Amino acid sequence: MLRSLAVGLLLVAFFQPPPGYSLAAQRPAPQSAPQNAPNTGVSIGPNEGAFLILTDIHFDPFSDTDPSVAGKLSASPVEKWQAILESSASQTPSRDGEDTNYPLLAAALRAARNSGVHYDYVIAPGDFLGHNFDKKYRDHRLDPARYSEFVVKTEVFVSRMIRQTFPSLPIYAALGNNDSEVRDYAAPGQTLLLALSDEWKVFASDTNAVKTFRTGGYYAVPHPTVPTQEFIVLNTAFWSRNHPAGSASSGEDPGLAELDWLGSELVHLRSEHKSATLILHIPPGIDVFASSRPGNCEQSASFWRDRYESSFLHIVSDSRDLLRDGYAGHIHMDDFRVLPDGGAPFFQIHIAASVSRDHHNESGFEIGVYDKSSGALDDYAIVFLTQSHPESIAENIAGNTNATARVTLHEQLYDFRQLSGFTSVSPETLEVLSRLLLSSAMLRARFLDLFSAHSSASSALSANWRPLACAQTQITAADFAACACHASP
């Protein structure tokens, strides 16, 4: 208890910025001869590696002032899409509250590539497609019979944009609830699964991974640098409360089938003395945005249906010695979930900030630092993009006015290890942080700004700080209500 208090006081001290403090400012790098990435200040130790997280891209190919662009894309093979989008007259990156258009996608990938960090791999926790995709397609009066084809081409295009930016890196992608050739939260569709199984190279030669992916959009593959670990990539849309249960054509429940597969995979890993990291889109636990509305606290809404969540928690608890880290997206903000076992935290899910600006946040990506012996997450940094001023761009002097609107600057929002004073990210340190958010108004104000990636809606988040903090460690509805609705002052 005294150790937690001491660490907590240290964390408060670092999260409270001194006069003149800049978000981009960094404390001295950790000892043991780390390598510093010149463009971000991220410190990577001698037994550490780095990876990139790109989530909730929500690419919107309809976002253009010229409505004919969508028609050209629909009529063209995906190999010609980049040239069509590059030649468009509209080259202004997405604005506050909008999904990712082509200029923003290109700028985000360019910034990630130019971060100065040597990545070992890329994690993409899902939602490649923009919101309301089917409605926008209809609004552009495109051929209804070719909707599935257009969805597949969009998914393939985004995947190829990532791959051509990082051609030598393995990319581990999960499907999100928007990644469906039918509609949001529906099954992904066999045409999409078949196309992506050919497109995603990480399991091209792994027949078991291809089989499970083509069946339900989930798979397991070896970690690229840690021989004793696997990435288990889940399709959590099946477990969402918004997914129509039992929608498989065979009449079976695809969510339960996936849980059975997850349990079997972990048993297999145990027999081989290996560990696993989970990659998923929708995290377990409470949907804070739905549950923090007035009058909703006692009827809090979980992201997943109860039968899936309880089974998942049981499976993960039984394998707690094999697991420590998970990576998710979906909420578009920087956050985390910590799963307890008998009161002790044992598993963390890092929730990454989004590329999309749909939630009124700045567009961003994240850089993870991991232990090369265990694969465990040691540190992470958030990098966000800001649109540059045309007069500051050399290309404007050269007369390339189109390029000025497209160029964005990237700036580090914060680095967890350097800002907090903790030596690593762990379930224990995150639980301490969550408790401090409930007790310290000073830390709370600082965290909410970082959590929201400078969201223009941060004032609304500030009014709901208790549900946000409670959801980080209270996974079930009953535990969340006890924390968020009945807590003493």
C-alpha positions in Angstrom: 0.0 0.0 0.0 2.8 2.4 0.9 4.6 1.5 -2.4 1.4 2.3 -4.4 1.0 5.6 -2.6 4.6 6.6 -3.2 4.3 5.7 -6.9 1.0 7.5 -7.0 2.5 10.7 -5.6 5.3 10.5 -8.1 2.8 10.1 -10.9 0.8 13.1 -9.7 4.1 15.2 -9.7 4.9 14.3 -13.3 1.3 14.7 -14.6 1.1 18.2 -13.1 3.0 20.4 -15.6 5.3 23.0 -14.2 5.2 26.6 -15.5 6.1 26.8 -19.2 5.7 23.0 -19.7 5.1 21.9 -23.2 3.2 18.7 -24.2 6.1 17.9 -26.4 8.7 18.3 -23.6 10.3 15.2 -22.3 12.0 14.2 -19.1 15.5 12.7 -19.3 15.5 9.3 -21.1 15.8 6.1 -19.0 19.2 4.8 -18.3 21.0 1.8 -19.8 21.8 3.4 -23.1 18.5 3.8 -24.8 18.1 4.8 -28.4 16.1 8.0 -28.9 13.9 8.5 -31.9 14.9 11.9 -33.2 11.4 13.0 -34.3 9.4 11.9 -31.2 11.7 11.6 -28.2 10.6 8.0 -27.6 13.3 6.1 -25.7 14.0 2.5 -26.7 16.2 0.4 -24.4 18.8 -2.2 -25.4 16.4 -5.2 -25.0 13.4 -3.3 -26.4 11.8 -2.9 -29.8 9.1 -0.6 -31.2 5.9 -1.1 -33.1 3.2 1.1 -34.7 -0.5 1.1 -33.8 -2.9 2.4 -36.4 -6.6 2.1 -35.4 -10.0 3.4 -36.4 -8.9 4.8 -39.7 -12.5 5.0 -40.9 -11.5 5.8 -44.5 -14.2 7.8 -46.3 -13.8 7.7 -50.1 -16.9 9.8 -50.5 -15.4 12.8 -48.8 -14.7 15.1 -51.7 -16.2 18.2 -53.1 -16.4 16.6 -56.5 -19.1 13.9 -56.4 -17.8 12.3 -59.6 -14.8 10.9 -57.6 -16.8 8.2 -55.9 -18.2 7.2 -59.3 -14.6 6.9 -60.8 -13.5 4.8 -57.9 -16.5 2.5 -58.2 -15.8 2.0 -61.9 -12.0 1.5 -61.5 -9.9 -1.4 -60.2 -8.3 -0.7 -56.8 -4.9 -0.3 -58.4 -6.0 3.0 -59.9 -7.6 4.4 -56.7 -4.5 6.3 -55.5 -4.0 8.1 -58.8 -7.7 9.1 -58.9 -7.6 10.4 -55.3 -4.3 12.2 -55.9 -5.7 14.0 -58.9 -8.7 15.2 -57.1 -9.0 19.0 -56.7 -9.9 18.6 -53.0 -6.7 18.0 -51.0 -7.7 19.4 -47.6 -7.3 16.9 -44.7 -10.4 15.9 -42.7 -11.8 18.5 -40.4 -12.9 18.2 -36.8 -15.7 15.7 -36.5 -15.0 14.0 -39.9 -13.8 10.6 -40.9 -10.5 10.1 -42.6 -10.3 11.3 -46.2 -7.4 10.5 -48.5 -5.3 13.6 -47.7 -5.5 12.8 -44.0 -4.8 9.1 -44.5 -1.7 9.9 -46.6 -0.5 12.5 -44.1 -0.9 10.1 -41.1 1.0 7.3 -42.8 3.7 9.7 -43.9 4.0 11.0 -40.3 4.2 7.5 -38.9 6.9 6.5 -41.4 8.9 9.7 -40.7 8.7 9.4 -36.9 12.4 8.4 -36.7 11.4 5.1 -35.0 12.5 1.7 -36.3 9.4 -0.4 -36.1 9.4 -4.2 -35.9 5.7 -4.6 -36.9 2.4 -2.8 -37.2 -0.8 -3.4 -35.3 -4.1 -2.3 -36.8 -7.1 -3.0 -34.4 -9.8 -2.5 -37.0 -12.4 -0.2 -38.5 -10.9 0.5 -41.9 -14.2 1.7 -43.3 -15.8 5.0 -42.6 -19.1 5.5 -40.6 -22.4 5.3 -42.4 -20.7 3.7 -45.4 -23.8 2.2 -46.9 -25.8 5.4 -46.6 -23.1 7.5 -48.3 -22.9 4.9 -51.0 -26.7 5.3 -51.6 -26.5 9.0 -51.4 -24.0 9.0 -54.3 -26.5 7.0 -56.3 -24.0 4.2 -57.1 -25.1 0.8 -58.4 -26.6 -1.1 -55.4 -25.6 -4.4 -56.9 -21.9 -3.4 -56.7 -21.9 -2.3 -53.0 -20.1 -5.4 -51.7 -17.5 -4.9 -54.5 -17.0 -1.3 -53.4 -16.6 -2.3 -49.8 -14.0 -4.9 -50.6 -12.0 -2.5 -52.8 -12.0 0.2 -50.1 -10.7 -2.3 -47.5 -8.1 -3.6 -49.9 -7.0 0.0 -50.8 -6.5 1.0 -47.1 -4.6 -2.2 -46.5 -2.3 -1.6 -49.5 -1.7 2.0 -48.4 -0.4 0.8 -45.1 1.7 -2.0 -46.7 3.3 0.3 -49.3 4.2 2.7 -46.5 5.8 -0.1 -44.5 6.7 -2.7 -47.2 9.1 -4.7 -45.1 7.0 -4.9 -41.9 4.4 -7.6 -40.9 1.0 -6.0 -40.3 -1.4 -7.6 -37.8 -4.9 -6.4 -38.5 -8.2 -7.1 -36.7 -11.7 -6.6 -38.1 -13.8 -3.9 -36.6 -17.6 -3.5 -36.4 -17.5 -1.3 -39.5 -15.6 -3.8 -41.5 -18.5 -5.5 -43.2 -19.8 -5.8 -46.7 -23.3 -5.8 -45.3 -23.6 -3.1 -42.7 -22.2 -1.9 -39.4 -22.0 -4.7 -36.8 -23.1 -7.4 -39.3 -21.0 -10.4 -40.2 -18.0 -9.4 -42.3 -19.2 -11.4 -45.3 -17.5 -14.2 -47.2 -16.4 -12.1 -50.1 -14.6 -9.6 -47.8 -13.0 -12.4 -45.8 -11.7 -14.2 -48.9 -10.3 -11.0 -50.3 -8.5 -10.0 -47.2 -7.2 -13.5 -46.6 -5.4 -13.1 -49.9 -4.4 -9.5 -49.2 -3.1 -9.7 -45.6 0.4 -11.3 -45.9 1.0 -12.2 -42.3 -0.9 -15.5 -42.6 -0.5 -16.2 -46.3 1.5 -19.4 -45.7 -0.3 -20.4 -42.4 -3.2 -22.7 -43.4 -4.7 -22.8 -40.0 -4.8 -19.0 -39.7 -6.3 -18.7 -43.2 -9.0 -21.2 -42.3 -10.1 -19.5 -39.1 -10.0 -16.1 -40.7 -12.1 -17.2 -43.7 -14.5 -18.8 -41.2 -15.0 -15.9 -38.8 -12.4 -13.2 -39.2 -10.1 -14.3 -36.4 -6.7 -16.0 -36.4 -3.5 -16.7 -34.5 0.1 -16.3 -35.8 3.6 -16.3 -34.3 5.0 -13.1 -32.9 7.6 -11.7 -35.4 10.5 -11.3 -32.9 9.5 -13.2 -29.7 9.8 -16.9 -30.4 7.7 -17.9 -27.4 4.7 -15.7 -28.1 1.8 -15.6 -30.5 -0.6 -12.8 -31.6 -4.2 -13.9 -31.2 -6.4 -11.6 -33.3 -10.1 -11.6 -32.4 -13.2 -10.5 -34.2 -15.1 -8.9 -31.3 -17.9 -7.6 -33.5 -19.5 -11.0 -33.0 -19.6 -10.3 -29.2 -21.0 -6.8 -29.5 -24.5 -6.1 -28.0 -25.3 -4.6 -31.4 -24.5 -7.7 -33.4 -27.5 -9.9 -34.3 -26.8 -13.1 -32.4 -26.9 -16.4 -34.3 -26.7 -14.7 -37.7 -24.5 -17.4 -39.3 -26.1 -19.2 -42.2 -25.7 -22.5 -40.5 -27.7 -21.3 -37.5 -24.8 -21.6 -35.2 -23.6 -18.8 -33.0 -20.4 -17.4 -34.4 -19.5 -15.6 -31.2 -19.6 -18.9 -29.2 -17.6 -20.7 -31.9 -14.9 -18.0 -31.6 -14.8 -18.3 -27.8 -14.4 -22.1 -28.1 -11.5 -21.5 -30.6 -9.9 -18.9 -28.2 -10.0 -21.4 -25.3 -8.5 -24.2 -27.5 -5.8 -21.9 -28.7 -4.7 -20.9 -25.2 -4.7 -24.6 -24.1 -2.4 -25.3 -27.1 -0.1 -22.5 -26.2 0.2 -23.7 -22.6 1.2 -27.2 -23.9 4.0 -25.5 -25.9 5.1 -23.2 -23.0 4.2 -20.1 -24.9 2.4 -16.8 -24.1 0.0 -14.7 -26.1 -0.9 -11.1 -26.8 -4.5 -10.3 -27.9 -5.4 -7.9 -30.7 -9.1 -6.9 -30.8 -11.3 -4.0 -31.9 -14.1 -3.6 -29.3 -12.8 -4.0 -25.8 -14.7 -5.8 -23.0 -16.4 -3.8 -20.3 -18.6 -0.7 -20.1 -19.6 1.6 -23.0 -18.9 4.8 -21.0 -20.4 7.1 -23.6 -23.8 5.3 -23.4 -23.6 4.7 -19.7 -22.7 8.2 -18.6 -25.8 9.8 -20.1 -28.2 11.2 -17.5 -30.2 8.5 -15.9 -28.2 5.6 -17.5 -25.8 4.8 -14.6 -27.9 2.1 -13.0 -28.7 0.7 -16.5 -25.1 0.8 -17.7 -24.5 -0.6 -21.2 -21.6 -3.1 -21.8 -19.9 -3.2 -25.2 -20.4 -7.0 -25.3 -23.4 -9.3 -24.6 -23.2 -10.8 -21.2 -22.9 -14.4 -22.3 -19.8 -13.6 -24.4 -18.2 -11.3 -21.8 -18.6 -13.8 -18.9 -17.1 -16.6 -21.0 -14.2 -14.4 -22.2 -13.4 -13.3 -18.7 -13.4 -16.9 -17.5 -11.1 -18.0 -20.4 -8.7 -15.1 -19.8 -8.6 -15.6 -16.1 -7.8 -19.3 -16.5 -4.9 -18.3 -18.8 -3.7 -15.3 -16.7 -0.2 -16.7 -16.6 0.0 -16.7 -20.4 -1.4 -13.2 -20.9 -0.6 -9.7 -19.9 -1.3 -7.4 -22.8 -4.1 -6.7 -25.3 -4.6 -4.0 -27.9 -7.9 -2.5 -28.9 -9.5 0.5 -30.5 -13.2 1.5 -31.1 -13.6 4.4 -28.6 -11.2 6.6 -30.6 -9.5 7.8 -27.4 -6.4 6.9 -25.5 -7.5 4.7 -22.6 -7.1 1.2 -21.0 -8.9 -1.6 -19.3 -7.5 -3.7 -16.5 -8.9 -7.1 -15.7 -8.7 -8.2 -12.0 -8.5 -11.7 -10.7 -9.4 -12.0 -7.0 -8.8 -8.2 -6.7 -5.3 -8.3 -8.2 -4.9 -6.8 -11.7 -3.4 -9.3 -14.2 -4.3 -8.3 -17.7 -4.3 -4.9 -19.4 -5.9 -3.9 -22.7 -4.3 -0.8 -24.2 -6.9 1.2 -26.2 -5.3 3.3 -28.9 -6.3 6.8 -30.2 -7.8 6.9 -33.7 -6.7 8.2 -37.0 -10.2 9.3 -37.7 -11.4 12.7 -36.3 -15.0 11.6 -36.0 -15.0 11.9 -32.2 -13.7 15.5 -32.4 -10.2 14.4 -31.5 -7.0 15.2 -33.3 -5.9 12.5 -35.7 -3.1 10.4 -34.3 -1.2 7.1 -34.1 0.7 5.4 -31.4 4.2 4.0 -31.0 4.6 1.0 -28.6 7.8 -0.1 -27.0 8.0 -3.7 -26.0 10.3 -6.1 -24.2 12.0 -8.3 -26.8 12.3 -11.2 -24.3 8.6 -11.4 -23.1 6.8 -9.3 -25.7 5.3 -7.2 -22.9 4.4 -3.6 -23.4 7.0 -1.3 -21.7 6.0 2.1 -22.9 3.9 3.9 -25.5 3.7 7.4 -27.0 0.9 9.2 -28.8 1.6 11.3 -31.8 -1.1 13.6 -33.2 -1.3 15.6 -36.4 -2.0 19.3 -36.8 -2.6 21.0 -40.1 0.3 23.3 -41.0 0.1 26.9 -42.0 0.5 27.4 -45.8 3.0 30.2 -45.3 5.4 27.9 -43.4 5.7 25.3 -46.2 8.5 25.5 -48.6 6.4 23.9 -51.3 4.2 27.0 -51.2 7.2 29.1 -52.2 7.8 26.7 -55.1 4.2 27.4 -56.2 2.8 24.0 -55.4 -0.4 25.3 -53.7 -2.1 21.9 -53.8 0.6 20.4 -51.6 0.3 23.1 -49.0 -3.2 22.1 -48.0 -2.1 18.4 -47.7 0.9 18.8 -45.5 0.5 18.2 -41.8 2.8 18.4 -38.9 3.1 15.7 -36.3 3.8 16.4 -32.6 4.1 14.0 -29.7 1.3 14.3 -27.2 3.0 12.4 -24.5 5.2 9.4 -23.7 3.8 7.3 -20.8 7.0 6.2 -19.2 8.7 9.6 -19.4 5.7 11.5 -18.2 4.5 9.2 -15.4 7.8 8.1 -13.9 6.8 4.4 -14.0 9.4 2.1 -15.5 6.9 0.3 -17.6 3.2 0.0 -18.5 1.7 -2.9 -16.5 -1.7 -3.9 -15.0 -0.5 -2.8 -11.6 0.7 0.7 -12.7 -2.5 1.3 -14.6 -4.7 0.3 -11.6 -2.8 2.9 -9.5 -3.4 5.5 -12.2 -7.1 4.7 -12.3 -7.4 5.1 -8.5 -5.6 8.4 -8.7 -8.1 9.7 -11.3 -10.9 9.0 -8.8 -9.1 10.9 -6.0 -7.1 13.7 -7.6 -8.8 16.6 -9.5 -5.3 17.8 -10.5 -4.4 14.6 -12.2 -7.9 14.2 -13.6 -7.8 17.4 -15.6 -4.5 16.5 -17.0 -5.5 13.0 -18.0 -8.8 14.0 -19.6 -6.9 16.3 -22.1 -4.5 13.5 -22.9 -7.2 10.9 -23.0 -9.2 12.8 -25.6 -6.2 13.8 -27.8 -7.1 17.4 -27.4 -10.8 16.8 -28.3 -12.9 19.8 -28.9 -15.5 17.9 -26.8 -13.3 17.6 -23.8 -15.6 19.7 -21.6 -18.3 17.0 -22.0 -15.7 14.4 -21.0 -14.8 16.4 -17.9 -18.4 16.3 -16.7 -18.3 12.5 -16.9 -14.9 11.9 -15.3 -16.1 9.3 -12.7 -17.7 6.9 -15.2 -14.5 7.2 -17.4 -12.3 6.3 -14.4 -14.5 3.5 -13.1 -14.8 1.8 -16.5 -11.0 1.4 -16.6 -10.9 -1.2 -13.8 -14.6 -2.2 -13.3 -15.5 -4.5 -16.1 -18.9 -5.9 -15.1 -22.1 -3.8 -14.9 -22.5 -4.5 -11.2 -18.9 -3.4 -10.3 -19.1 -0.4 -12.6 -22.4 0.8 -10.9 -20.9 0.4 -7.4 -18.0 2.6 -8.5 -19.7 5.2 -10.7 -23.2 5.5 -9.2 -22.8 4.8 -5.4 -19.3 6.1 -4.6 -18.9 8.2 -1.5 -17.5 11.8 -2.1 
